[in-house]
Amino acid sequence: MLHVDKVDSILPEKVYITASGLEKFRNYKLQLVWHYENGKYYSYCVIKSDEHGNIDLARDKPIRGTYHEIDQMGLFSSLHPTDEIKYGHYIRNFGQDPFYYTLKLISDSEQILDQVNLRKRWMHPALTRIEVAQDGMYGTIFKPPGPGPFPCIIDVPGGNGRLLTGQAAVFAASGFLVYTFAVFFYEDLPKGFQDVDVETFSKHIRFVQSLPYCSKKIGLYGVCQAGIMANFLASLHPEISAVATVNPPEAFYREISLKVDGSLMKCDSLDLSLVKYINGVSYLRPTYQETFDKFKPEAKIKWGNIPKETKFRVVVALDDYLFPCISNLANIKNNLLETGHNVEVQLIPCGHVFFVPNFPHISFGYNKFMKLQWGLGGECNLVAKSQEVAWDNHIKFFKKHLGTPPELPDFEREKIIVLPNKMSKL
C-alpha cells in the first residue's frame, strides 16, 4: 500500500511518497512520527484517494492536516512536538546521528493499514570522518573520497562552545571538505566564550590551510554568534575567499565578546530590563535593538581590512524574536558596499533559529545562560521551506566562489529500515 522511493536517504534529499491499492474516493490519513531521543514529534495529512485508489503526496492537496498545500515533503516540514517533549526543550543533534521516522497509512476508521520506517542520514557514507585532537585543538574533518585538493568550508562554532558536527556533515554531503571545531566548554578548553582569544580561531584556520587535501579556496559559515565571528575572522585572514552568515549581529556585545591579543573586547551589555514577554516566552528584539544602536567603534567589524575579492552572503529572518534583523542587514550590507565588496543578501520568512533542511522548527527554548524561555519566532512550515531554500543557496554560493567539488557517489541504500531498540516503541 505505502511506497517510499528512498526509505534510506541523506537529510536534504526529497523522498517520494505514494499509496496504492486503496478504495477509490475515500479519505486516508498519512501520519509521520519522528523518533527523537527526547520524545516524539508528529505530522499528518488527510487526503482523498483518486479514481484508481491511489494517493500521491507530490500531486494531492490535503483536506486537512499539519500542512495545507501540495507538498511532497509536507510531512517532514510540519513536524510538531507531542506531549512527550518537555516545555522549552531545544532540539539538538550534537553529532550527526541519523533521524528515524515511521510513516503510517490510516483508514477513516483509524485502522493502521500499513507502515514503513524511514531513515535520514546526516553523514554521507562516502565521507571519511577524521577527529582532530592536537596542540589544544579539538575538531572534526569531513573529507570526500580521493586525494583532493577540495574546496573547503569551515563551519565556525558559536555560542554553544561544544563540538557540533551535524551541520558540517550535511555541508560535506555536497562534496566539500568541511571542518568544524570547539573553542570552549569542551575537554580542557576554557569554560566560557569570554575566556577565548581570537587567536584560537586563527590557529584552526591555519591548521585547515596546512591540510594536503585542502585547496586554496576556503569559505567560512556561521549562524548568529558564529556569524559575526566569521565576519571578524575575514577581517584578520585575507586568504578567506567567501563568507556566508545567517542572522549575524553587526557588531560584538559583552555577552558574546572574546579576547583579542589577551584583552577582552570593550563592548556594551544587553539591557535585560527591556525584555518583553509573550505568554511567558521572551521577546528580546527591543533589548538587542537598544544595544545595537549604541555600538562602540571597537566592537564593530573592520570591513575595510577585508580584501575586496572576498565574497559575502548574508541571510536574515523576517520573524526573528531576538535580533532587529532588517536594520542589522541594512547596516552590514551598506558597510560592505561602501568598502567595495560584493554581497548577496536573502530575507526569509522564518524565526531566528534555522539549520539544515528537514530539521524541525524550534519556536522557543530554554536558554541556560540567560535563564529564560528564549523566544525565537517563526511558523513551522515557513521555517521548513526557508531552511530548504536558504541551504540550496548556501551551496550555490560556495560552489560559485570556492569551486564546484566532485559529486559524491551514490551509496547502497537499505531497503528496510529497522528502528534502533531505544526507538522501537511506536
C-alpha positions as CSV (number, residue, x, y, z in Angstrom):
1,M,0.0,0.0,0.0
2,L,2.6,2.6,1.1
3,H,5.5,3.2,-1.2
4,V,8.6,5.5,-0.5
5,D,11.2,5.7,-3.2
6,K,14.1,6.1,-0.7
7,V,13.5,4.8,2.8
8,D,17.2,5.4,3.4
9,S,18.3,8.9,2.3
10,I,20.5,11.9,3.1
11,L,18.9,14.6,5.2
12,P,18.4,17.2,2.4
13,E,17.2,14.7,-0.1
14,K,13.5,14.7,-1.0
15,V,11.6,11.5,-0.8
16,Y,8.6,10.5,-3.0
17,I,5.6,9.1,-1.0
18,T,2.6,7.3,-2.6
19,A,-0.1,4.8,-1.6
20,S,-1.9,2.4,-3.9
21,G,-4.5,-0.4,-3.7
22,L,-6.9,1.8,-1.7
23,E,-10.6,2.2,-2.1
24,K,-11.3,5.0,-4.5
25,F,-12.5,8.4,-3.4
26,R,-12.0,7.6,0.3
27,N,-10.2,9.7,2.9
28,Y,-7.0,8.3,4.3
29,K,-4.6,9.7,6.9
30,L,-0.9,9.6,6.4
31,Q,1.0,10.2,9.7
32,L,4.7,10.7,10.2
33,V,6.4,10.1,13.6
34,W,9.9,11.3,14.2
35,H,11.6,9.2,16.9
36,Y,13.6,11.8,18.6
37,E,15.7,10.8,21.6
38,N,13.8,13.1,24.0
39,G,10.3,12.2,22.7
40,K,8.3,12.0,19.6
41,Y,7.3,14.6,17.0
42,Y,4.4,14.0,14.6
43,S,2.7,15.4,11.5
44,Y,-0.2,14.2,9.4
45,C,-2.4,14.9,6.4
46,V,-5.8,13.6,5.3
47,I,-6.0,13.0,1.5
48,K,-8.8,11.6,-0.7
49,S,-7.7,8.7,-2.9
50,D,-8.3,9.1,-6.7
51,E,-10.4,7.1,-9.0
52,H,-7.7,4.4,-9.2
53,G,-7.3,4.1,-5.4
54,N,-4.0,6.0,-5.4
55,I,-2.5,8.8,-3.3
56,D,0.5,10.9,-4.4
57,L,1.9,13.5,-2.0
58,A,3.6,15.3,-4.8
59,R,0.2,15.7,-6.5
60,D,-2.5,15.7,-3.9
61,K,-3.6,18.6,-1.7
62,P,-4.5,17.7,1.9
63,I,-8.1,18.1,3.1
64,R,-6.7,18.9,6.5
65,G,-3.5,18.2,8.4
66,T,-0.4,19.9,9.7
67,Y,0.2,21.4,6.3
68,H,-2.3,22.6,3.7
69,E,-0.8,22.9,0.2
70,I,0.5,20.3,-2.2
71,D,3.9,19.5,-0.9
72,Q,6.0,16.3,-1.5
73,M,7.8,16.9,1.8
74,G,5.0,18.4,3.7
75,L,5.0,15.7,6.4
76,F,8.7,16.4,7.1
77,S,8.2,20.2,7.1
78,S,5.3,20.3,9.6
79,L,6.5,18.1,12.4
80,H,5.1,19.2,15.8
81,P,6.1,18.1,19.3
82,T,4.0,15.6,21.2
83,D,3.3,15.8,24.9
84,E,6.4,13.7,25.5
85,I,8.6,16.8,24.7
86,K,9.3,19.0,27.7
87,Y,8.2,22.6,27.6
88,G,11.1,24.7,26.4
89,H,13.1,21.8,25.0
90,Y,15.7,22.9,22.4
91,I,16.2,20.2,19.8
92,R,19.8,19.1,19.4
93,N,21.9,16.7,17.4
94,F,25.4,17.2,18.8
95,G,26.8,14.6,16.5
96,Q,25.4,13.6,13.1
97,D,23.1,10.8,14.3
98,P,20.6,9.7,11.7
99,F,16.9,10.7,12.1
100,Y,14.4,7.8,12.2
101,Y,10.8,8.1,11.3
102,T,7.7,5.9,11.0
103,L,5.2,6.6,8.2
104,K,1.7,5.2,8.8
105,L,-1.3,4.8,6.5
106,I,-4.5,5.0,8.5
107,S,-8.1,4.4,7.3
108,D,-11.0,6.8,8.1
109,S,-11.9,4.4,10.9
110,E,-8.4,4.9,12.5
111,Q,-7.2,1.5,11.5
112,I,-3.5,1.3,10.6
113,L,-3.4,-0.2,7.2
114,D,0.4,-0.1,6.5
115,Q,3.5,1.5,7.9
116,V,7.2,1.8,6.9
117,N,10.2,3.1,8.8
118,L,12.5,5.7,7.3
119,R,16.0,7.0,8.0
120,K,17.6,10.3,7.0
121,R,21.4,10.3,7.4
122,W,23.3,13.4,8.3
123,M,26.6,12.0,7.0
124,H,27.0,10.6,3.6
125,P,28.6,7.1,3.8
126,A,31.3,8.1,1.2
127,L,32.8,10.7,3.6
128,T,35.6,10.0,5.9
129,R,35.3,11.5,9.4
130,I,38.7,12.5,10.9
131,E,38.9,13.5,14.6
132,V,41.4,16.2,15.5
133,A,42.9,16.4,19.0
134,Q,46.3,18.1,18.9
135,D,48.1,21.2,20.3
136,G,45.0,22.2,22.3
137,M,42.7,21.9,19.2
138,Y,39.6,19.7,19.0
139,G,37.8,19.4,15.8
140,T,36.3,17.2,13.1
141,I,37.1,16.9,9.4
142,F,34.7,15.5,6.9
143,K,36.7,14.5,3.9
144,P,35.3,13.4,0.5
145,P,36.8,10.4,-1.2
146,G,40.0,10.9,-3.2
147,P,43.2,12.9,-2.8
148,G,41.8,16.3,-3.5
149,P,42.5,19.1,-3.1
150,F,38.9,20.1,-2.3
151,P,37.3,23.5,-1.8
152,C,36.8,23.8,2.0
153,I,34.1,25.2,4.2
154,I,34.9,26.0,7.9
155,D,31.8,25.7,10.0
156,V,32.6,28.3,12.6
157,P,31.4,27.4,16.2
158,G,29.1,29.8,18.1
159,G,27.6,30.3,21.5
160,N,27.3,26.6,22.5
161,G,31.0,26.0,22.5
162,R,30.8,22.3,22.1
163,L,32.0,20.3,19.1
164,L,28.8,20.2,17.0
165,T,29.4,18.2,13.8
166,G,25.9,17.7,12.3
167,Q,25.8,20.8,10.2
168,A,29.3,20.3,8.9
169,A,28.4,16.7,7.9
170,V,25.4,18.0,5.8
171,F,27.6,20.5,4.1
172,A,30.1,17.8,3.3
173,A,27.4,15.7,1.6
174,S,27.6,18.3,-1.2
175,G,31.2,17.3,-1.9
176,F,33.1,20.0,0.1
177,L,35.9,19.3,2.5
178,V,34.4,20.6,5.8
179,Y,36.0,21.3,9.2
180,T,34.4,22.4,12.4
181,F,35.9,22.7,15.9
182,A,35.3,23.5,19.6
183,V,36.6,26.6,21.3
184,F,35.2,26.4,24.9
185,F,33.1,24.2,27.2
186,Y,34.8,21.1,25.8
187,E,37.6,18.8,27.1
188,D,40.3,21.0,28.7
189,L,39.2,24.2,26.8
190,P,38.1,27.4,28.6
191,K,34.7,27.3,30.3
192,G,33.3,30.4,28.7
193,F,33.5,32.3,25.4
194,Q,34.9,35.4,27.1
195,D,37.9,33.3,28.1
196,V,38.7,32.5,24.5
197,D,41.2,34.6,22.4
198,V,40.6,35.1,18.7
199,E,44.0,33.5,18.1
200,T,42.3,30.2,18.9
201,F,40.1,30.6,15.8
202,S,43.1,31.7,13.7
203,K,45.0,28.6,14.8
204,H,42.3,26.4,13.4
205,I,42.2,28.3,10.1
206,R,46.0,27.8,9.7
207,F,45.5,24.1,10.6
208,V,43.0,23.7,7.7
209,Q,45.3,25.5,5.3
210,S,48.0,23.0,6.1
211,L,46.0,20.0,5.1
212,P,47.3,18.5,1.9
213,Y,43.8,17.8,0.5
214,C,42.6,21.4,1.1
215,S,42.5,23.7,-1.8
216,K,43.4,27.4,-1.5
217,K,39.7,28.2,-1.7
218,I,38.3,28.4,1.9
219,G,34.9,29.7,2.9
220,L,33.5,30.5,6.4
221,Y,30.0,29.7,7.5
222,G,28.4,31.0,10.7
223,V,25.0,31.3,12.3
224,C,24.1,34.0,14.8
225,Q,27.1,34.5,17.1
226,A,29.2,32.3,14.8
227,G,28.1,34.7,12.0
228,I,29.8,37.7,13.5
229,M,32.9,35.5,14.3
230,A,33.0,34.5,10.6
231,N,32.9,38.2,9.5
232,F,35.5,39.1,12.1
233,L,37.9,36.3,11.0
234,A,37.6,37.5,7.4
235,S,39.0,40.9,8.6
236,L,42.0,39.0,10.0
237,H,42.6,36.5,7.3
238,P,42.8,37.9,3.8
239,E,43.1,34.3,2.4
240,I,39.4,33.7,3.1
241,S,37.6,33.6,-0.3
242,A,33.9,33.6,0.8
243,V,31.8,34.1,3.9
244,A,28.1,33.1,4.4
245,T,26.3,34.1,7.6
246,V,22.8,33.6,9.0
247,N,21.3,36.2,11.4
248,P,24.7,37.7,12.4
249,P,24.8,40.6,14.8
250,E,26.5,43.5,13.1
251,A,29.0,44.0,16.0
252,F,30.0,42.4,19.3
253,Y,28.3,43.0,22.6
254,R,29.6,42.0,26.0
255,E,27.8,38.6,26.2
256,I,29.5,37.4,23.0
257,S,32.8,39.3,23.3
258,L,36.1,37.5,23.4
259,K,39.8,38.4,23.9
260,V,42.0,40.0,21.3
261,D,45.7,39.8,22.0
262,G,44.9,38.7,25.5
263,S,42.5,41.5,26.4
264,L,38.7,41.3,26.4
265,M,36.9,43.5,23.9
266,K,35.2,46.7,25.2
267,C,31.5,46.2,24.5
268,D,28.2,47.2,25.9
269,S,26.0,44.7,27.7
270,L,22.4,43.8,26.9
271,D,19.8,45.7,29.0
272,L,17.5,42.8,30.1
273,S,15.1,45.3,31.7
274,L,13.8,45.9,28.2
275,V,12.8,42.3,27.7
276,K,9.1,41.8,26.9
277,Y,7.2,38.5,27.4
278,I,4.5,36.9,25.4
279,N,2.8,34.0,27.3
280,G,6.0,33.6,29.4
281,V,8.3,33.5,26.3
282,S,10.8,36.3,25.9
283,Y,10.7,38.8,23.1
284,L,14.3,40.2,23.1
285,R,14.3,42.3,19.9
286,P,13.9,45.6,21.8
287,T,16.8,44.7,24.1
288,Y,19.1,43.9,21.1
289,Q,17.9,47.0,19.2
290,E,18.9,49.3,22.1
291,T,22.3,47.6,22.4
292,F,22.9,47.7,18.6
293,D,22.1,51.4,18.4
294,K,25.0,52.3,20.7
295,F,27.7,50.0,19.4
296,K,31.2,51.2,20.3
297,P,33.6,51.5,17.2
298,E,36.0,48.9,18.7
299,A,33.1,46.4,18.8
300,K,32.4,46.7,15.0
301,I,33.9,44.7,12.2
302,K,36.8,46.5,10.3
303,W,35.2,45.9,6.9
304,G,37.9,47.9,5.2
305,N,40.5,45.4,6.3
306,I,38.9,42.7,4.2
307,P,40.1,42.2,0.6
308,K,37.6,43.2,-1.9
309,E,38.0,39.8,-3.5
310,T,36.3,38.2,-0.5
311,K,32.6,37.5,-1.3
312,F,29.8,37.7,1.2
313,R,26.3,36.2,1.7
314,V,24.1,37.4,4.5
315,V,20.7,35.7,5.3
316,V,18.3,37.2,7.9
317,A,14.9,36.2,9.2
318,L,11.8,38.4,8.9
319,D,10.2,37.0,12.1
320,D,13.2,37.0,14.4
321,Y,12.2,37.4,18.1
322,L,15.8,38.2,19.0
323,F,17.6,40.5,16.6
324,P,16.4,43.6,14.7
325,C,17.4,41.7,11.6
326,I,16.3,44.2,8.9
327,S,18.3,47.1,10.3
328,N,21.1,44.7,11.1
329,L,21.2,43.5,7.5
330,A,21.0,47.1,6.1
331,N,24.0,48.2,8.2
332,I,26.1,45.1,7.2
333,K,25.2,45.5,3.6
334,N,25.9,49.2,3.5
335,N,29.2,48.7,5.2
336,L,30.2,46.1,2.6
337,L,29.1,48.2,-0.3
338,E,30.9,51.2,1.0
339,T,34.1,49.2,1.2
340,G,33.7,47.9,-2.4
341,H,32.7,44.3,-1.6
342,N,30.3,42.0,-3.4
343,V,27.5,41.0,-1.1
344,E,24.5,38.7,-1.7
345,V,21.5,39.1,0.7
346,Q,18.4,37.0,1.3
347,L,15.5,37.7,3.6
348,I,13.4,34.7,4.6
349,P,10.1,34.3,6.4
350,C,11.2,32.5,9.5
351,G,12.5,32.9,13.0
352,H,15.9,33.3,14.5
353,V,16.8,29.6,14.5
354,F,17.0,27.6,11.3
355,F,19.6,25.0,10.4
356,V,19.7,22.3,7.8
357,P,16.9,21.0,5.6
358,N,14.3,18.8,7.3
359,F,15.3,20.0,10.8
360,P,12.1,20.5,12.9
361,H,11.1,24.1,13.8
362,I,12.1,25.5,17.2
363,S,9.9,28.4,18.2
364,F,11.4,28.9,21.6
365,G,13.7,27.1,24.0
366,Y,15.2,27.5,27.5
367,N,18.5,29.4,27.4
368,K,20.6,28.3,30.4
369,F,23.0,31.2,30.1
370,M,20.2,33.9,30.2
371,K,17.9,31.7,32.4
372,L,14.7,32.4,30.4
373,Q,12.5,30.9,27.8
374,W,14.2,32.3,24.7
375,G,11.6,33.3,22.1
376,L,12.9,32.6,18.6
377,G,9.9,33.2,16.3
378,G,8.8,31.7,13.0
379,E,6.0,29.4,11.8
380,C,6.6,25.7,11.4
381,N,6.0,25.3,7.6
382,L,7.6,28.6,6.6
383,V,10.7,27.8,8.6
384,A,11.0,24.4,6.9
385,K,10.7,26.0,3.4
386,S,13.1,28.7,4.4
387,Q,15.7,26.2,5.6
388,E,15.4,24.3,2.3
389,V,15.7,27.4,0.1
390,A,18.5,29.1,2.1
391,W,20.5,25.9,2.2
392,D,20.3,25.4,-1.5
393,N,21.5,29.0,-2.0
394,H,24.4,28.4,0.5
395,I,25.6,25.5,-1.6
396,K,25.3,27.6,-4.8
397,F,27.2,30.5,-3.2
398,F,30.1,28.3,-2.1
399,K,30.3,26.5,-5.4
400,K,30.4,29.8,-7.2
401,H,33.2,31.3,-5.1
402,L,35.1,28.3,-3.9
403,G,34.7,26.0,-6.9
404,T,32.4,23.0,-7.5
405,P,33.6,19.9,-5.9
406,P,33.1,16.4,-7.4
407,E,29.7,14.9,-6.6
408,L,29.8,12.1,-4.1
409,P,29.0,8.6,-5.4
410,D,25.7,7.1,-4.5
411,F,25.7,4.6,-1.7
412,E,24.0,1.2,-1.2
413,R,20.7,2.2,0.4
414,E,19.0,-0.2,2.8
415,K,15.6,-1.3,1.6
416,I,14.2,-2.0,5.0
417,I,14.9,0.3,8.0
418,V,14.9,-1.2,11.5
419,L,14.5,1.3,14.3
420,P,17.2,1.2,17.0
421,N,15.9,-0.6,20.1
422,K,15.6,2.6,22.1
423,M,13.2,4.0,19.4
424,S,11.2,0.8,18.7
425,K,8.1,1.8,20.7
426,L,5.6,3.4,18.4
